[in-house]
Amino acid sequence: MTNKKQIHNRKYIETYRKNLRNNCTSAEAFLWKYLKKSQLRGRKFRRQHSIGNYITDFYCPKEKLIIELDGAIHNLPEIIEKDEIRTQYLEGLGFKVIRFENKMVFDHLGQVLKEIESHFKT
């Protein structure tokens, strides 16, 4: 039986997580300005949090909400398939996964934040 501690932030991918956090994309850095320090309706978000063997862009533990930001590479058929497998795995564990294109974060930040909020339970 797998418990929470075994699926969250597995030690063997810690170095990779830290590297991603220190070298985030411009879209991730931009959105993080609005998610960090519980700025969005008091919800705490984590960056580059791993669940199972996957590293999520942003994770809100209270809401079991995962936010993924996708660049152009995510339009390739093989990447689309990998993203679908990843989403099915994470949602199978009870998490909600929402995705935004990087461009959407820059061009329509208000909409992105409202969409995130719409997945809050209370």
C-alpha beads as a LAMMPS data file, in Angstrom:
LAMMPS data file: protein, C-alpha beads

122 atoms
121 bonds

1 atom types
1 bond types

-500.0 500.0 xlo xhi
-500.0 500.0 ylo yhi
-500.0 500.0 zlo zhi

Masses

1 110.0

Atoms # bond

1 1 1 0.000 0.000 0.000
2 1 1 1.339 3.445 -0.950
3 1 1 1.008 6.273 1.549
4 1 1 1.310 10.029 0.987
5 1 1 4.936 10.279 2.048
6 1 1 5.932 7.644 -0.465
7 1 1 4.421 9.453 -3.457
8 1 1 5.354 13.055 -2.587
9 1 1 8.847 14.443 -3.218
10 1 1 10.719 11.192 -3.575
11 1 1 14.345 11.653 -2.592
12 1 1 15.857 10.273 -5.803
13 1 1 14.424 13.136 -7.886
14 1 1 15.161 15.920 -5.396
15 1 1 18.207 17.219 -7.311
16 1 1 16.219 17.337 -10.544
17 1 1 13.358 19.189 -8.795
18 1 1 15.771 21.774 -7.388
19 1 1 17.355 22.249 -10.819
20 1 1 13.926 22.850 -12.392
21 1 1 13.009 25.298 -9.618
22 1 1 16.251 27.231 -10.098
23 1 1 15.892 27.257 -13.905
24 1 1 12.179 27.744 -14.375
25 1 1 10.602 28.997 -17.563
26 1 1 9.638 32.649 -17.876
27 1 1 5.947 31.669 -17.746
28 1 1 6.494 29.719 -14.515
29 1 1 8.392 32.635 -12.966
30 1 1 5.640 35.059 -14.011
31 1 1 2.776 32.948 -12.614
32 1 1 4.722 32.184 -9.429
33 1 1 4.668 35.910 -8.580
34 1 1 0.880 35.559 -8.167
35 1 1 0.794 32.153 -6.473
36 1 1 3.596 32.386 -3.914
37 1 1 3.074 33.373 -0.290
38 1 1 -0.577 32.250 -0.366
39 1 1 -1.583 35.306 -2.424
40 1 1 -4.365 33.551 -4.331
41 1 1 -7.270 33.332 -1.887
42 1 1 -4.966 32.152 0.889
43 1 1 -3.961 28.928 -0.887
44 1 1 -0.397 27.702 -0.479
45 1 1 1.231 26.541 -3.695
46 1 1 4.474 24.647 -4.134
47 1 1 6.739 24.815 -7.183
48 1 1 8.261 21.751 -8.806
49 1 1 6.590 19.377 -6.362
50 1 1 6.870 15.717 -7.262
51 1 1 4.066 13.193 -7.045
52 1 1 5.036 9.667 -7.907
53 1 1 7.672 9.890 -10.622
54 1 1 6.275 13.160 -12.016
55 1 1 7.341 16.696 -11.195
56 1 1 4.465 19.150 -11.304
57 1 1 4.918 22.833 -12.127
58 1 1 2.673 23.986 -9.264
59 1 1 0.791 22.067 -6.589
60 1 1 -1.790 23.229 -4.043
61 1 1 -2.007 20.583 -1.294
62 1 1 -5.228 21.927 0.267
63 1 1 -7.089 21.647 -3.038
64 1 1 -5.159 18.645 -4.436
65 1 1 -4.763 20.873 -7.492
66 1 1 -1.912 20.610 -10.002
67 1 1 -1.177 23.383 -12.494
68 1 1 0.909 22.634 -15.570
69 1 1 2.244 25.277 -17.951
70 1 1 2.904 24.080 -21.470
71 1 1 5.203 25.477 -24.110
72 1 1 5.062 24.714 -27.836
73 1 1 6.691 21.296 -27.411
74 1 1 3.481 20.089 -25.744
75 1 1 1.756 20.297 -29.144
76 1 1 3.830 17.407 -30.503
77 1 1 1.837 14.143 -30.752
78 1 1 4.284 12.125 -28.630
79 1 1 4.289 14.781 -25.902
80 1 1 0.486 15.050 -25.987
81 1 1 0.336 11.302 -25.385
82 1 1 2.819 11.489 -22.489
83 1 1 0.862 14.389 -20.963
84 1 1 -2.355 12.366 -21.170
85 1 1 -0.744 9.371 -19.439
86 1 1 0.646 11.680 -16.748
87 1 1 -2.727 13.367 -16.206
88 1 1 -4.532 10.012 -15.980
89 1 1 -2.025 8.787 -13.390
90 1 1 -2.286 11.934 -11.253
91 1 1 -6.074 12.139 -11.504
92 1 1 -6.231 8.442 -10.639
93 1 1 -4.593 9.375 -7.327
94 1 1 -7.307 11.963 -6.684
95 1 1 -5.569 15.109 -7.926
96 1 1 -7.084 17.632 -10.347
97 1 1 -4.765 18.668 -13.196
98 1 1 -5.300 21.871 -15.162
99 1 1 -3.091 23.039 -18.019
100 1 1 -2.365 26.429 -19.550
101 1 1 -0.254 27.387 -22.533
102 1 1 2.608 29.678 -21.568
103 1 1 1.229 32.399 -23.848
104 1 1 -2.078 32.340 -21.956
105 1 1 -0.271 33.159 -18.698
106 1 1 1.284 36.269 -20.227
107 1 1 -1.644 37.435 -22.361
108 1 1 -4.603 36.575 -20.114
109 1 1 -3.310 36.319 -16.548
110 1 1 -6.646 37.390 -15.035
111 1 1 -8.448 34.560 -16.803
112 1 1 -5.788 32.068 -15.730
113 1 1 -6.086 33.091 -12.076
114 1 1 -9.903 32.916 -12.243
115 1 1 -9.710 29.457 -13.792
116 1 1 -7.395 28.312 -10.993
117 1 1 -9.738 29.764 -8.374
118 1 1 -12.714 28.037 -9.973
119 1 1 -11.170 24.716 -8.904
120 1 1 -11.034 25.693 -5.217
121 1 1 -13.569 23.735 -3.179
122 1 1 -14.566 26.612 -0.891

Bonds

1 1 1 2
2 1 2 3
3 1 3 4
4 1 4 5
5 1 5 6
6 1 6 7
7 1 7 8
8 1 8 9
9 1 9 10
10 1 10 11
11 1 11 12
12 1 12 13
13 1 13 14
14 1 14 15
15 1 15 16
16 1 16 17
17 1 17 18
18 1 18 19
19 1 19 20
20 1 20 21
21 1 21 22
22 1 22 23
23 1 23 24
24 1 24 25
25 1 25 26
26 1 26 27
27 1 27 28
28 1 28 29
29 1 29 30
30 1 30 31
31 1 31 32
32 1 32 33
33 1 33 34
34 1 34 35
35 1 35 36
36 1 36 37
37 1 37 38
38 1 38 39
39 1 39 40
40 1 40 41
41 1 41 42
42 1 42 43
43 1 43 44
44 1 44 45
45 1 45 46
46 1 46 47
47 1 47 48
48 1 48 49
49 1 49 50
50 1 50 51
51 1 51 52
52 1 52 53
53 1 53 54
54 1 54 55
55 1 55 56
56 1 56 57
57 1 57 58
58 1 58 59
59 1 59 60
60 1 60 61
61 1 61 62
62 1 62 63
63 1 63 64
64 1 64 65
65 1 65 66
66 1 66 67
67 1 67 68
68 1 68 69
69 1 69 70
70 1 70 71
71 1 71 72
72 1 72 73
73 1 73 74
74 1 74 75
75 1 75 76
76 1 76 77
77 1 77 78
78 1 78 79
79 1 79 80
80 1 80 81
81 1 81 82
82 1 82 83
83 1 83 84
84 1 84 85
85 1 85 86
86 1 86 87
87 1 87 88
88 1 88 89
89 1 89 90
90 1 90 91
91 1 91 92
92 1 92 93
93 1 93 94
94 1 94 95
95 1 95 96
96 1 96 97
97 1 97 98
98 1 98 99
99 1 99 100
100 1 100 101
101 1 101 102
102 1 102 103
103 1 103 104
104 1 104 105
105 1 105 106
106 1 106 107
107 1 107 108
108 1 108 109
109 1 109 110
110 1 110 111
111 1 111 112
112 1 112 113
113 1 113 114
114 1 114 115
115 1 115 116
116 1 116 117
117 1 117 118
118 1 118 119
119 1 119 120
120 1 120 121
121 1 121 122
